[in-house]
């Protein structure tokens, strides 16, 4: 049983990861600005209200955990499409040294297909549509990935394709860039990969595409 900190644990992939980790017997600290409002009760769940851009709350949240899942998200709108974001790189810049200082080695971060070198594998049509909407957002995700890869941590970066709702279904963990490609995957499937990595650490220092 691991003690897991889920940053961004109040919604989306983060919340699905919280649910699944609890189901599989782990202790979970769900970290989000609205964590206290999570509609989930469990004896092994701690709801931790905090801001990923606040060094003090991040440092406090790391106390006693074995692994960290970063599943931060942003609301997609005209402002983020046109102006981008620096949330992912700023939060990572706070988290990495805090983890290193406290000796928490295992990090799992969710970015997406198109971040880092995975963007080079998109076909021209997909890349054109992707860049029209996500280029500025994914520029920060790419920066986040580079920071993580330069760290001393035991990291895994998960790059899901287009996210959908629904239960966990079959999915592929693709580590060979020749196999990368677009598709869809449920948030619960991404959560399954993350919790499995906490348990087995099969993809340390890898950044697979999930589809």
C-alpha positions as CSV (number, residue, x, y, z in Angstrom):
1,X,0.0,0.0,0.0
2,X,1.3,3.4,-1.0
3,X,0.5,6.9,0.3
4,X,-0.2,8.9,-2.8
5,X,-0.5,12.6,-3.3
6,X,-2.7,13.5,-6.2
7,X,-2.2,17.1,-7.3
8,X,-5.3,18.2,-9.2
9,X,-7.4,15.5,-7.4
10,X,-10.8,17.2,-7.5
11,X,-11.8,16.6,-11.1
12,X,-10.9,14.8,-14.3
13,X,-8.1,12.4,-14.4
14,X,-7.0,13.4,-10.9
15,X,-10.4,12.5,-9.4
16,X,-10.5,9.2,-11.3
17,X,-7.0,8.4,-9.9
18,X,-8.1,9.2,-6.4
19,X,-11.1,6.9,-6.7
20,X,-9.1,4.0,-8.2
21,X,-6.2,4.3,-5.8
22,X,-8.6,4.1,-2.9
23,X,-10.3,1.1,-4.5
24,X,-7.0,-0.7,-4.8
25,X,-6.1,-0.2,-1.1
26,X,-3.9,2.9,-1.2
27,X,-3.9,5.9,1.1
28,X,-4.6,9.1,-0.9
29,X,-4.1,12.8,-0.2
30,X,-6.2,14.7,-2.8
31,X,-4.7,18.2,-3.3
32,X,-6.7,20.9,-5.0
33,X,-8.0,24.4,-4.3
34,X,-11.4,22.9,-3.9
35,X,-10.4,19.5,-2.4
36,X,-12.7,19.9,0.6
37,X,-15.6,19.8,-1.8
38,X,-14.8,16.5,-3.4
39,X,-18.0,14.3,-3.2
40,X,-16.2,11.2,-2.0
41,X,-15.8,9.8,1.4
42,X,-13.3,7.1,2.4
43,X,-11.3,6.3,5.6
44,X,-8.1,6.4,3.5
45,X,-8.8,9.7,1.8
46,X,-7.5,13.0,3.0
47,X,-8.8,16.1,1.3
48,X,-6.1,18.8,1.2
49,X,-7.1,22.3,0.1
50,X,-4.0,23.9,-1.4
51,X,-2.6,25.8,-4.4
52,X,-0.1,24.1,-6.7
53,X,1.6,27.5,-7.1
54,X,2.1,28.0,-3.4
55,X,5.4,26.6,-2.1
56,X,4.3,26.3,1.5
57,X,1.2,24.2,0.8
58,X,3.0,22.0,-1.7
59,X,5.7,21.3,0.8
60,X,3.2,20.5,3.5
61,X,1.3,18.2,1.2
62,X,4.4,16.2,0.5
63,X,4.9,15.2,4.1
64,X,4.8,11.4,4.5
65,X,3.9,10.5,0.9
66,X,5.5,7.8,-1.3
67,X,4.5,9.0,-4.7
68,X,3.0,12.0,-6.4
69,X,0.6,12.2,-9.3
70,X,0.3,15.5,-11.1
71,X,-3.0,15.8,-13.0
72,X,-3.4,19.5,-13.3
73,X,-5.9,20.9,-15.8
74,X,-7.1,24.2,-17.1
75,X,-10.3,25.4,-18.6
76,X,-10.1,25.6,-22.3
77,X,-11.4,28.9,-23.6
78,X,-10.4,31.9,-25.9
79,X,-8.0,33.2,-23.3
80,X,-6.0,30.0,-23.0
81,X,-6.1,29.2,-26.7
82,X,-4.8,32.6,-27.6
83,X,-2.6,33.4,-24.6
84,X,-1.5,30.0,-23.5
85,X,-0.6,29.2,-19.9
86,X,2.4,28.8,-17.6
87,X,0.5,26.8,-14.9
88,X,2.2,23.5,-15.7
89,X,5.8,24.7,-15.8
90,X,5.3,27.0,-12.8
91,X,3.7,24.3,-10.6
92,X,6.4,21.8,-11.7
93,X,9.1,24.3,-10.8
94,X,7.8,24.4,-7.3
95,X,7.1,20.7,-7.0
96,X,10.4,19.2,-8.2
97,X,12.8,20.9,-5.6
98,X,10.2,20.2,-2.9
99,X,10.1,16.5,-3.7
100,X,13.9,16.3,-3.9
101,X,14.3,18.1,-0.5
102,X,11.9,15.8,1.2
103,X,13.2,12.6,-0.4
104,X,10.0,11.7,-2.3
105,X,11.3,10.1,-5.5
106,X,8.3,8.7,-7.5
107,X,6.6,11.2,-9.8
108,X,3.9,10.5,-12.3
109,X,2.8,13.5,-14.4
110,X,0.0,13.7,-17.0
111,X,0.7,15.9,-20.1
112,X,-0.7,14.7,-23.4
113,X,0.0,13.5,-26.9
114,X,1.6,16.4,-28.6
115,X,3.8,17.5,-25.7
116,X,7.6,17.2,-26.0
117,X,9.0,15.1,-28.8
118,X,5.7,13.3,-29.3
119,X,4.4,16.2,-31.3
120,X,6.9,15.3,-34.0
121,X,5.1,12.1,-34.7
122,X,1.7,13.7,-35.6
123,X,0.7,13.5,-39.2
124,X,0.5,16.9,-41.0
125,X,-3.3,17.1,-40.9
126,X,-3.5,16.3,-37.2
127,X,-0.7,18.7,-36.4
128,X,-2.5,21.5,-38.2
129,X,-5.7,21.1,-36.2
130,X,-3.8,20.5,-33.0
131,X,-1.7,23.6,-33.3
132,X,-4.6,25.8,-34.1
133,X,-6.1,25.1,-30.7
134,X,-3.4,23.7,-28.4
135,X,-0.1,25.1,-29.5
136,X,0.4,27.7,-26.8
137,X,-1.0,25.4,-24.0
138,X,1.2,22.5,-25.1
139,X,4.3,24.7,-25.3
140,X,4.0,24.9,-21.5
141,X,3.4,21.2,-21.2
142,X,6.6,20.6,-23.3
143,X,8.5,22.9,-20.9
144,X,7.0,20.9,-18.0
145,X,8.2,17.6,-19.5
146,X,11.7,18.9,-20.0
147,X,11.9,20.0,-16.4
148,X,10.8,16.6,-15.2
149,X,13.3,14.8,-17.4
150,X,16.1,17.0,-16.1
151,X,15.2,16.1,-12.4
152,X,16.8,13.4,-10.3
153,X,13.4,11.8,-9.6
154,X,12.0,8.4,-10.6
155,X,9.6,9.9,-13.1
156,X,7.0,8.7,-15.6
157,X,5.2,11.0,-18.0
158,X,1.8,9.9,-19.2
159,X,0.7,11.3,-22.6
160,X,-3.0,10.4,-23.2
161,X,-4.7,11.1,-26.5
162,X,-8.1,12.7,-26.7
163,X,-9.9,12.2,-23.4
164,X,-13.4,10.9,-23.0
165,X,-15.6,9.8,-20.1
166,X,-16.7,6.3,-19.3
167,X,-15.3,3.3,-17.5
168,X,-11.9,1.9,-17.9
169,X,-11.6,0.0,-21.2
170,X,-8.7,-1.6,-23.0
171,X,-5.9,0.7,-23.9
172,X,-2.3,0.6,-25.2
173,X,0.9,2.0,-23.5
174,X,3.0,3.0,-26.5
175,X,6.7,3.7,-25.9
176,X,7.9,3.4,-29.5
177,X,7.4,6.7,-31.4
178,X,6.6,4.7,-34.5
179,X,3.5,3.5,-32.8
180,X,2.3,7.0,-31.6
181,X,-1.0,8.2,-33.0
182,X,-4.3,9.9,-32.4
183,X,-7.3,8.2,-30.8
184,X,-9.4,8.4,-27.7
185,X,-9.0,7.1,-24.2
186,X,-11.2,7.4,-21.1
187,X,-10.0,9.3,-18.0
188,X,-10.5,6.2,-15.9
189,X,-8.1,4.3,-18.2
190,X,-5.5,6.9,-17.7
191,X,-6.1,6.6,-14.0
192,X,-5.6,2.8,-14.3
193,X,-2.2,3.4,-15.9
194,X,-1.1,5.8,-13.2
195,X,-2.1,3.6,-10.3
196,X,-0.5,0.6,-12.0
197,X,2.7,2.6,-12.3
198,X,2.6,3.4,-8.6
199,X,2.3,-0.3,-7.9
200,X,4.7,-1.7,-10.4
201,X,6.9,1.1,-11.8
202,X,7.2,-0.5,-15.3
203,X,7.8,2.8,-17.1
204,X,10.3,4.7,-15.1
205,X,12.1,7.4,-17.1
206,X,9.7,6.9,-20.0
207,X,6.9,9.1,-21.5
208,X,4.5,6.7,-23.2
209,X,1.5,7.7,-25.3
210,X,-1.7,6.1,-24.0
211,X,-4.4,5.3,-26.5
